Amino acid sequence: MRTDHAAAQRLAGQAQMPPVHTVTTLHALHAQCIAAARWLARQMEKRRSRLALLEMTDEQLKDIGLSRGQAYSEFRRRSWD
C-alpha cells in the first residue's frame, strides 16, 4: 500500500517531536539545576559575608553592634544556618 504525501509528512513531523515524558523530565531537571545553582550562590554569599566580618576591625564591629567573639561565632556557624 502506498500512503499519500500529506500522511507521510504528518508521520515525519510526529517522529521529530520528543515524547511528552522526556520534555517533562527535562523541564524538571532544568528546574532542579536552577534551584541548586541558587542555593550554591546563597551559600557562597553567606561565606563571603562571614569572612568580611572577620576582616573588620574591632572599631568597625563595634559600629555595627558586634564583638570580636560574636563575629567569630557567626563565622563558625554551619553553612546551612
Secondary structure, 3 states (H helix, E strand, C coil): CCCCHHHHHHHHHHHHCCCHHHHHHHHHHHHHHHHHHHHHHHHHHHHHHHHHHHHCCHHHHHHCCCCHHHHHHHHHCCCCC
